[in-house]
Amino acid sequence: MPKSLVIVESPAKANTISKFLGPDYTIKASMGHIKDLPLKELGVDVNNGFKPKFTTIKLKKKIVKEIVDAAKKADMIYIATDPDREGEAIAHHLALEVSPGNKTIDTERIKRVTFHEITKEAVNAAFLHPGPIDTHKVEAQQARRILDRLVGYKLSPLLWRKIRGGLSAGRVQSVALRIICEREKLAGKFKPEEYWLITAKVESPSAPPPFIARLEKIKNEKLKIKNGEEANNIVAGLKGARFIVSDVLKEDKRKFPLPPFTTSTMQQESVKNLGMSASKTMRVAQALYEGISVGEEGPVGLITYMRTDSVKIAQEAQNSAIRYIREKYGELSLPSKPPVYKSNKRAQEAHEAIRPTGLSRDPEKIKKYLAPEQYKLYKLIWERFIASQMKYAMLELTTILIEAGDAVFKATGTIIKDKGFMAVYGYAQPDASEKKEEEEEDDSEAEEKKEQRLPAVKKGEALNVLEVLPNQKFTKPPARYTEASLVKMLEEKGIGRPSTYAPIIQTILFRRYVLKEKGKLIPTELGQLVNDMLVENFPVVIDSKFTADLENELDEVEEGKTEWTKVVNDLYVPFEETLKKAQNNIEKMKRKAEPTGKICPECGSPVVEREGRFGSFLACSAYPKCKYTKSATLNIPCPAPGCTGEVVQRRTKKGRTFYGCSRYPQCNYMSWQKPAGKDNVSTSQRVNVSESKTDPTAPDAPDSAKTTEPEKDNLTSEPANQQTSEPKK
């Protein structure tokens, strides 16, 4: 009996669905995209309708041959790549590859199947209802890839000319960098303002424990205490005052559960509560989605597809959650009617929210089969989903007003009257979309929001005063972004899609445009230089609203409302005009050259120090007539035994500074630390390390195996060893 061929992206996914389909299906994995735009050329014919030149990725040629050979032996071919634009683009390229002539898809023999969870029921249902490849999705992804190539490929050389070689720009990554840099500039301009708070620690004689109240008003006027003198005068005036409870106010407040996770909210919560980066969160989620072996059940997908901006859930999943909640927490834990959550207006409603695929797989039951990070993320997803289907929590907010002469103090506290959903997903895991970043609050807000349990005091009761303290505070600058708050901002502004948030952050970190210190994203000097150059020359291209509007247009392409070539053309024509102006401006500029006081030994012209791709070097000021160059040394003898060279400062392709020998490659001395001199440099300073020369997946084109860079900038001449002198293994 002829077998059917099924093509998926990964071996893990292949292993999971093979258990469901049985022996009549041969399953092959493409290992992601099999085609991309070429590495060493633009690959887009801008004069012929932006026709792309997709070529087979070199590392995938053997895999493609195996898939084509398997296709020849199959009667039917099912392409079961992920249910999004990228998955559709992969399916399109695979379908062409296994079709006769590679030009027209054999729609009778080649079918598309999609599922949002990898379970037996979902997979079998998908294969009962196969369909065609969605050409609109393919075109939307193709338009995104072409736009990213046009912008990145043409912008990068300008950075090389104006700043230094090896840099890159991107249609979306540069917008993210701009957001971070603008926050940094605001913080730099911020001038802290002094203010003071006055708090009283008081106690009821009949109802301990002590509690804290904050001074709110004096003579019915709201206070703003500007300096210590004012604060101390107020404290002095309160000495001997009787503190009397003037009112006790109680208010019930409903706290409603949050919707199930989207990609964005999952990343935010994982960063904040689990300490995982956005990129690691997605890697762990991918493994949970593709399938993990859980004992006798074998491999099964534990969560639904993890790239989504929808909060919708399937009816059966909701019914299952209701049954689970009723059995475990009781009927009173259910709302009067099942909740319905609204996705944002840009959401792809064909997708579901991220949820567990089966509630019988309780996190604690399958914990032993999961790696620690898999268990933590699965538990977070599980609890968020269950809580989203539960009844609201009932809180009691208590406010105690205390009069002390003309002064009024206020104390606030909260108790939980009915846990509701908080029995599953409570204060320990506040949602990023609801909770303001703590570092963005000034101290006065934080003080007022501080949780405390208040005693049962009565109106008219006199309180014991334990202490009255003035506290000096300063207003805080705008907080630097964390990965969580940046993802939230990107989503709010409509920049990128669920598949791009993590790669955007990964790339700006990889490029060293941004550093992460104590969880904060801090632009480097290099990142600020790159951002300033792009803002100066391409303010519209890296404008957040422009980028968001473009995302909406790509959505319209996917919906069949707009031609993809129109979207590309509408961006490219004005971009090309701006590009020419910027090129003309930069061509007129000379790369910064510092006089050295030395004379060129070849032509007698002054020698200057220039900044090259991998660090400083000396060159003749008469370049290009005279091409004399020499490595710029630090006047430190090379520490290598017997070497007569000098130490030079250089940079790796990642922009990291290191120190090497001027006689490289004859001498391969290298160190991350600057040597102090030949006599006091220990051999432990010497290192033999290398940095990867393969860039990560481009965030503006997650399908790309590598970023593409134009040929080397030739505005200045550099010593030959500038291109190779970096630490090696």
C-alpha positions in Angstrom: 0.0 0.0 0.0 1.5 3.4 -1.0 2.4 5.6 1.9 1.5 9.3 2.5 4.3 11.7 3.2 3.9 14.3 5.9 6.3 17.2 6.2 6.7 19.2 9.4 9.4 21.6 10.6 11.1 19.8 13.5 12.1 16.2 14.5 10.3 16.7 17.9 7.0 17.5 16.1 7.6 14.6 13.7 8.1 12.2 16.6 4.9 13.4 18.3 2.5 13.2 15.4 4.0 9.8 14.2 2.4 8.2 17.2 -1.0 9.5 16.1 -0.9 8.8 12.4 0.5 5.2 12.3 2.7 3.2 9.9 1.0 4.4 6.7 2.6 7.8 7.0 6.2 8.7 6.4 7.1 11.8 8.3 10.0 14.1 7.4 11.3 17.3 9.1 12.4 20.3 7.0 14.3 21.8 10.0 12.6 25.2 9.5 12.8 27.2 6.3 14.4 25.5 3.3 14.7 28.7 1.2 15.7 32.3 1.8 16.9 35.3 0.0 20.6 35.0 -1.0 23.3 36.0 1.5 25.6 38.0 -0.7 23.2 40.0 -2.9 20.0 42.0 -2.5 17.9 39.1 -4.0 15.0 41.4 -4.9 14.3 42.7 -8.4 13.1 46.2 -7.5 12.5 46.9 -11.3 10.4 43.8 -11.9 7.5 43.9 -9.3 9.9 43.2 -6.4 10.3 39.6 -7.5 12.3 37.8 -4.9 15.1 35.4 -5.6 14.5 32.7 -3.1 17.3 30.0 -3.1 17.7 26.8 -1.1 19.7 27.4 2.0 23.0 25.7 1.7 22.8 23.7 4.9 19.3 22.4 3.9 20.2 21.0 0.5 20.7 17.4 1.8 17.4 17.6 3.8 15.5 18.9 0.7 16.9 16.0 -1.4 15.7 13.5 1.2 12.2 15.1 1.2 12.0 15.2 -2.6 13.1 11.5 -2.8 10.4 10.6 -0.2 7.8 12.6 -2.1 8.4 10.5 -5.3 7.4 7.4 -3.4 4.3 8.8 -1.9 0.8 8.9 -3.3 -0.3 12.0 -1.2 1.8 14.7 0.4 0.6 16.6 3.5 2.4 19.7 4.7 1.8 20.2 8.4 4.0 23.2 9.2 2.9 25.7 11.9 -0.4 27.6 11.5 0.9 31.1 10.9 2.5 33.2 8.1 5.9 31.7 8.5 4.5 28.2 8.5 2.5 29.0 5.4 5.7 30.3 3.7 7.6 27.2 4.6 4.7 25.1 3.2 4.7 27.0 0.0 8.4 26.5 -0.6 8.1 22.8 0.3 5.1 22.3 -2.0 7.0 23.8 -5.0 10.0 21.7 -4.2 8.1 18.4 -4.4 6.0 19.4 -7.4 7.0 18.5 -11.0 9.1 21.3 -12.4 9.2 23.2 -9.1 7.0 26.0 -10.6 3.3 25.0 -10.1 2.0 23.3 -7.0 0.3 19.9 -7.7 -2.9 20.7 -5.7 -4.4 17.3 -6.3 -1.5 15.5 -4.6 -0.3 18.1 -2.2 -2.5 19.2 0.7 -2.1 21.6 3.6 -3.1 20.5 7.2 -3.0 22.8 10.2 -3.6 22.2 13.9 -3.2 24.5 16.9 -2.3 21.7 19.3 -0.5 18.5 18.8 -2.9 16.0 20.3 -4.4 12.8 18.8 -7.8 14.4 18.4 -6.5 17.7 16.8 -4.1 15.9 14.4 -6.6 13.3 13.2 -9.3 16.0 12.7 -6.8 18.1 10.6 -6.0 15.2 8.3 -9.7 14.5 7.8 -10.1 18.1 6.4 -7.0 19.0 4.5 -7.0 22.1 2.3 -4.9 24.2 0.0 -2.0 26.5 0.9 -3.2 30.0 1.8 -1.6 32.2 -0.8 -2.6 35.4 1.0 -0.6 34.3 4.0 2.3 33.4 1.8 2.2 36.8 0.2 2.0 38.6 3.5 5.1 36.7 4.8 6.9 37.3 1.5 6.2 41.0 1.6 7.5 41.2 5.2 10.7 39.4 4.2 11.3 41.6 1.1 10.6 44.8 3.1 13.1 43.7 5.8 15.7 42.8 3.2 15.3 46.1 1.3 15.5 48.2 4.5 18.3 46.2 6.3 20.4 45.6 3.2 20.4 49.2 2.1 20.6 50.9 5.5 23.5 48.8 6.9 26.2 50.3 4.5 25.4 53.8 5.6 26.1 52.8 9.2 29.4 51.3 8.0 30.4 54.5 6.3 29.3 56.9 9.1 30.1 54.9 12.2 32.0 51.7 11.5 31.8 48.4 9.6 29.9 45.3 10.7 26.8 47.1 11.9 23.3 46.5 10.9 19.9 48.1 10.8 16.4 46.6 10.5 12.9 47.7 9.8 11.7 46.6 13.2 14.8 46.2 15.4 15.8 49.8 14.8 12.3 51.0 16.0 12.8 48.9 19.2 16.3 50.4 19.6 14.8 53.9 19.2 12.2 53.3 21.9 15.0 52.2 24.3 17.2 55.2 23.4 14.4 57.7 23.8 13.7 56.4 27.3 17.4 56.7 28.1 17.5 60.3 26.9 14.4 61.2 29.0 16.1 59.7 32.0 19.3 61.7 31.2 17.4 64.9 31.1 15.4 64.2 34.3 16.1 66.3 37.3 15.0 64.7 40.6 12.8 66.8 42.8 13.0 66.5 46.6 9.8 65.9 48.5 9.1 64.6 52.0 6.5 62.1 53.4 5.5 62.0 57.0 4.3 58.7 58.4 3.0 57.7 61.9 3.3 54.3 63.4 0.2 53.9 65.7 -1.4 51.2 67.7 -4.9 50.5 69.0 -4.8 49.7 72.8 -7.3 47.0 72.2 -6.5 45.7 68.7 -2.8 45.1 67.9 -0.7 45.0 65.8 0.7 48.5 65.0 0.1 49.9 61.6 1.4 52.8 59.4 -0.6 55.9 58.5 0.5 58.6 56.1 -0.1 62.3 56.6 -2.5 63.5 53.9 -3.8 66.9 54.8 -3.4 69.8 57.2 -6.3 72.2 57.6 -8.1 70.3 54.8 -5.3 71.2 52.3 -3.4 68.4 50.4 0.2 68.4 51.4 3.3 68.7 49.2 6.3 69.0 51.5 9.3 70.3 49.6 12.2 70.2 52.1 13.3 68.9 55.4 12.8 72.1 57.3 9.1 72.0 56.4 8.9 68.4 57.4 10.6 68.8 60.7 8.3 71.8 61.6 5.2 69.7 60.9 6.6 66.8 63.0 7.4 69.2 65.8 3.9 70.6 65.6 2.4 67.1 66.0 4.2 66.4 69.4 1.6 65.9 72.1 -1.3 65.7 69.6 -4.0 63.1 70.2 -4.5 60.7 67.4 -8.2 59.9 67.1 -9.9 57.6 64.6 -12.2 59.9 62.7 -13.7 57.4 60.3 -13.4 53.7 59.2 -14.4 53.1 55.6 -14.9 49.7 54.1 -15.5 48.9 50.5 -15.9 45.6 48.7 -14.0 45.3 45.4 -14.2 42.6 42.8 -10.9 41.6 41.2 -11.5 39.8 37.9 -9.2 37.1 36.5 -7.1 37.9 33.5 -7.5 36.2 30.1 -5.4 33.2 29.0 -1.9 34.0 27.8 -1.0 35.4 24.4 2.6 35.4 23.3 3.2 38.8 24.6 1.6 38.3 28.1 3.3 34.9 28.4 6.7 36.5 27.8 6.0 39.3 30.2 5.0 37.1 33.0 7.8 34.6 32.4 10.4 37.4 32.4 9.0 38.9 35.6 8.1 35.8 37.6 10.3 33.0 36.3 13.4 35.0 35.4 13.4 33.6 31.8 14.4 35.9 28.9 11.8 36.3 26.2 13.9 34.2 23.8 14.3 31.4 26.3 10.6 31.5 27.1 9.8 30.9 23.4 12.3 28.0 23.2 10.8 26.3 26.2 7.2 27.0 24.9 8.2 25.5 21.5 9.3 22.3 23.2 6.0 22.1 25.2 4.0 22.6 22.0 5.9 20.2 19.8 5.7 17.4 22.3 7.3 15.8 25.4 7.1 12.2 26.4 5.0 11.9 29.5 5.3 8.3 30.7 3.1 5.6 29.2 1.2 8.2 27.1 4.4 8.9 25.1 5.1 12.1 23.3 2.3 14.7 23.3 2.0 18.4 22.8 1.3 19.9 26.2 0.2 23.4 25.1 -1.5 25.0 22.1 0.5 27.0 19.5 2.6 29.6 21.3 2.7 32.3 18.7 -0.6 34.0 19.0 -2.2 37.4 19.9 -5.7 36.0 20.5 -7.3 35.3 23.8 -10.0 33.1 22.3 -10.3 29.5 23.4 -12.1 26.5 21.9 -15.6 25.7 23.3 -14.5 22.2 24.3 -11.5 23.6 26.2 -13.7 25.9 28.1 -16.2 23.1 28.9 -13.3 21.0 30.1 -12.1 23.8 32.4 -15.5 24.2 33.9 -15.7 20.5 34.7 -12.3 20.6 36.3 -13.0 23.7 38.4 -16.4 22.3 39.6 -14.7 19.0 40.7 -11.6 20.6 42.4 -12.8 23.9 43.7 -16.6 23.5 43.9 -19.6 25.1 42.1 -19.1 28.4 43.9 -15.7 29.0 42.2 -17.4 29.2 38.8 -18.8 32.5 37.4 -22.5 32.8 36.7 -21.8 32.4 33.0 -18.6 31.4 31.2 -16.3 34.4 30.6 -15.7 35.8 27.1 -12.4 37.7 26.6 -11.8 40.2 23.8 -8.6 40.2 21.8 -7.0 43.4 20.6 -8.1 44.6 17.2 -5.0 43.3 15.4 -5.3 39.8 16.7 -5.5 36.8 14.4 -8.8 35.3 15.6 -8.2 32.0 13.8 -5.7 31.2 16.5 -6.4 30.3 20.1 -4.9 31.6 23.3 -2.0 29.6 24.8 -3.5 27.0 27.1 -2.8 23.4 28.2 -4.1 20.8 25.7 -5.4 18.4 28.3 -6.4 19.2 31.9 -5.7 15.6 32.9 -2.0 16.4 32.6 -1.8 18.4 35.9 1.6 20.1 36.3 2.4 18.2 39.5 1.5 14.8 37.9 3.9 15.2 35.0 6.6 17.3 36.7 9.0 14.3 36.8 8.9 14.2 33.0 9.8 17.9 32.5 13.0 19.9 32.7 12.8 22.5 35.5 12.2 25.4 33.1 9.5 23.4 31.2 7.7 22.6 34.5 7.7 26.3 35.6 6.4 27.6 32.3 3.8 24.8 31.9 2.6 25.5 35.5 2.3 29.2 34.7 0.3 28.6 31.5 -1.9 26.0 33.3 -2.7 28.2 36.3 -3.4 31.2 34.1 -5.8 29.2 32.0 -7.7 27.7 34.9 -7.9 31.0 36.7 -9.3 32.7 33.6 -12.4 30.5 33.8 -13.0 31.1 37.5 -15.1 33.5 39.5 -13.8 36.9 40.5 -12.1 37.4 43.9 -13.8 39.6 46.5 -11.5 42.0 48.3 -12.4 44.2 51.2 -10.6 47.6 51.1 -10.4 49.3 54.5 -9.4 53.0 54.9 -8.8 54.4 58.4 -8.8 58.2 58.8 -7.0 59.6 61.8 -7.2 63.2 63.1 -4.3 64.7 65.0 -5.2 68.3 65.6 -5.5 70.0 62.2 -3.7 67.0 60.5 -5.4 64.1 58.9 -3.5 60.7 58.5 -4.7 57.9 56.3 -4.0 54.1 56.5 -5.2 51.6 53.9 -5.3 47.9 53.9 -6.8 45.0 52.0 -8.1 41.6 53.0 -9.4 38.8 50.8 -13.0 37.8 51.6 -13.4 35.3 48.8 -10.3 34.0 46.9 -12.2 33.1 43.7 -9.6 32.7 40.9 -6.8 33.8 43.3 -6.9 30.3 44.8 -5.1 29.3 41.6 -3.4 32.5 40.3 -2.9 35.1 43.0 -0.9 38.1 44.1 2.4 36.1 43.7 1.9 36.3 39.9 0.5 39.8 39.0 -0.1 40.3 35.4 2.2 42.7 33.5 -0.8 44.2 31.6 -2.5 45.1 34.9 0.4 46.0 37.2 2.4 49.1 36.6 6.1 48.5 36.6 7.3 49.0 40.2 10.3 51.0 39.1 8.0 53.4 37.3 6.2 54.4 40.4 7.5 57.2 42.6 7.9 56.5 46.2 4.8 58.2 47.3 2.6 55.9 45.1 4.5 52.8 46.3 4.1 53.8 50.0 0.4 54.3 49.6 0.0 51.0 47.8 2.0 49.1 50.4 -0.2 46.2 51.7 -0.8 45.9 55.4 -3.5 44.2 57.5 -5.3 46.8 59.5 -6.7 46.1 63.0 -10.4 46.4 63.9 -10.5 50.0 65.2 -13.6 52.0 66.0 -14.6 55.6 65.1 -13.6 57.9 68.0 -11.0 55.5 69.4 -7.8 57.1 70.6 -4.6 55.5 69.3 -1.1 55.2 70.9 1.5 57.0 68.9 4.7 54.9 68.7 6.6 57.3 66.3 6.2 60.0 63.8 8.9 60.1 61.1 9.8 62.5 58.2 11.1 60.6 55.2 13.1 62.3 52.5 12.2 61.2 48.9 13.1 62.1 45.4 11.1 61.7 42.2 12.4 59.0 40.0 13.3 59.2 36.3 11.4 57.2 33.7 12.4 53.6 34.3 14.6 51.8 31.8 12.8 49.1 29.9 13.0 45.5 31.0 12.3 42.7 28.5 8.8 42.5 29.9 8.0 46.2 29.6 9.6 46.4 26.2 7.5 43.5 24.9 4.4 45.2 26.3 5.3 48.5 24.6 6.0 46.8 21.3 2.6 45.1 21.5 0.8 48.3 22.5 2.3 50.3 19.7 1.6 47.5 17.2 5.2 46.9 16.3 6.1 43.4 15.1 4.1 40.3 15.6 4.0 37.5 18.2 6.8 35.7 16.4 9.1 38.7 16.4 9.2 40.1 19.9 11.8 37.7 21.3 14.1 37.9 18.1 14.0 41.7 18.2 15.4 41.8 21.7 17.8 39.0 21.0 19.3 40.9 18.0 19.8 44.3 19.6 21.5 42.5 22.5 23.6 40.5 20.1 24.6 43.6 18.1 25.7 45.2 21.4 23.4 48.1 20.7 21.8 47.3 24.1 23.2 45.7 27.3 21.1 43.9 29.9 22.1 44.8 33.5 20.1 43.7 36.4 17.2 43.0 34.1 17.3 46.5 32.6 17.9 47.2 28.9 20.5 49.9 28.6 21.6 51.4 25.2 25.3 51.3 24.6 27.2 54.2 23.2 27.3 52.3 19.9 23.5 51.8 20.1 23.0 55.5 20.7 25.2 56.4 17.8 23.4 54.1 15.4 20.0 55.4 16.6 21.0 59.0 16.2 22.2 58.4 12.7 19.0 56.6 11.7 16.7 59.2 13.4 18.6 62.0 11.7 18.4 60.5 8.2 15.4 58.1 8.3 12.9 59.5 10.9 9.9 58.1 9.1 11.2 54.6 8.4 12.0 54.0 12.1 8.9 55.7 13.4 6.7 53.5 15.6 3.4 54.6 14.1 4.7 54.1 10.5 5.9 50.6 11.5 2.6 49.8 13.1 0.6 51.0 10.1 2.8 48.8 7.9 1.9 45.8 10.1 -1.8 46.6 9.6 -1.2 46.7 5.8 0.5 43.3 6.0 -2.6 42.0 7.9 -4.7 43.3 5.0 -2.5 41.3 2.6 -3.2 38.2 4.6 -6.9 38.9 4.5 -6.8 39.3 0.7 -7.7 43.0 0.9 -4.5 44.5 -0.5 -1.9 43.4 -3.1 1.5 42.7 -1.5 3.4 44.5 -4.2 1.5 47.7 -3.4 2.5 47.5 0.2 6.2 47.0 -0.7 6.1 49.8 -3.3 4.5 52.3 -1.0 7.4 51.9 1.5 10.2 51.4 -1.0 9.7 54.5 -3.3 9.9 57.2 -0.5 12.6 55.1 1.3 14.8 55.0 -1.8 14.5 58.8 -2.2 15.5 59.3 1.5 18.3 56.8 1.0 19.8 58.7 -1.9 19.8 62.0 0.1 21.5 60.3 3.1 24.1 58.6 0.8 24.9 62.0 -0.7 25.3 63.6 2.7 27.5 60.8 4.0 29.7 60.6 0.8 30.7 64.2 1.4 31.9 63.4 4.9 35.4 62.1 5.6 35.8 59.5 8.3 37.2 61.1 11.4 41.0 61.2 11.2 43.3 62.3 14.1 46.7 63.7 13.3 49.6 61.7 14.7 52.6 63.9 14.0 54.2 61.1 12.0 55.2 61.1 8.4 54.3 58.5 5.7 57.5 56.5 4.9 56.2 56.0 1.3 55.2 59.5 0.2 56.1 61.9 2.9 52.5 63.0 3.7 51.2 63.3 7.3 50.0 60.0 8.9 46.6 60.1 10.6 44.8 57.7 12.9 41.5 56.3 11.5 38.8 54.2 13.0 38.4 50.9 11.1 36.0 48.0 11.3 38.1 46.2 13.9 39.7 49.2 15.7 42.1 52.0 15.1 44.8 52.0 12.5 47.3 54.4 11.0 47.0 55.5 7.4 48.4 58.0 5.0 46.4 61.2 4.7 46.9 61.1 1.0 44.7 58.0 0.6 43.6 56.8 -2.0 46.7 58.0 -3.8 48.9 56.5 -1.2 47.7 53.3 0.4 50.2 53.0 3.3 48.6 51.6 6.5 49.9 50.3 9.8 48.3 49.0 13.0 47.9 51.7 15.7 49.9 50.5 18.7 49.5 51.4 22.4 53.2 51.8 23.0 53.1 48.6 25.1 55.5 45.8 24.2 53.8 42.5 23.3 53.9 40.2 26.4 54.5 37.1 24.2 58.0 35.6 25.0 60.5 36.6 22.3 58.1 38.8 20.4 59.2 42.3 19.2 55.7 43.5 18.3 53.6 46.0 20.2 50.1 45.7 21.6 47.2 47.0 19.5 43.6 47.5 20.4 41.0 45.9 18.1 37.3 44.9 18.1 35.6 41.6 17.3 32.8 41.5 14.8 30.4 41.8 17.8 32.1 45.1 18.8 33.9 43.7 21.9 37.3 45.3 22.5 40.3 43.0 22.8 44.1 43.5 22.6 46.4 41.7 20.2 49.9 41.9 18.7 50.9 44.2 15.8 52.8 41.3 14.3 49.7 39.1 13.9 49.5 36.5 12.3 53.2 35.8 13.1 52.3 36.3 16.8 48.9 35.3 18.0 48.9 37.0 21.4 45.4 38.1 22.4 43.8 39.3 25.7 40.5 40.8 26.8 42.4 42.9 29.3 44.7 45.7 28.4 48.3 44.8 29.4 50.1 47.2 31.7 53.5 46.3 30.4 55.9 43.4 29.6 57.1 42.9 33.2 53.9 42.8 35.1 51.5 41.0 32.7 50.7 37.5 33.9 50.1 34.7 31.4 46.7 34.2 32.9 45.6 37.3 31.0 46.1 35.6 27.7 43.0 34.1 26.3 42.1 31.9 23.3 38.5 32.5 22.6 36.3 33.2 19.6 33.0 34.8 19.0 30.4 33.4 16.7 30.5 34.8 13.2 27.0 33.7 12.5 24.4 36.3 13.4 21.2 35.1 15.1 17.9 34.9 13.2 17.0 38.4 12.1 14.0 39.7 14.1 12.6 41.5 11.2 12.5 38.3 9.2 12.3 35.3 11.7 12.4 33.0 8.7 15.9 34.0 7.8 18.8 31.6 8.6 21.2 34.5 8.8 21.2 38.2 8.4 22.6 39.5 5.1 25.3 42.1 4.9 26.6 44.0 1.9 30.2 43.9 0.8 32.8 45.6 3.0 32.9 49.4 3.1 35.8 50.7 1.1 35.8 54.4 2.2 39.1 53.8 4.0 41.9 51.5 3.6 42.6 49.1 6.5 45.6 46.9 7.2 45.1 43.4 5.9 45.1 41.8 9.3 42.3 44.1 10.4 39.9 41.6 8.9 41.2 38.6 10.8 42.8 39.7 14.0 40.3 38.7 16.7 40.6 36.1 19.4 40.4 32.6 18.1 40.2 29.2 19.6 
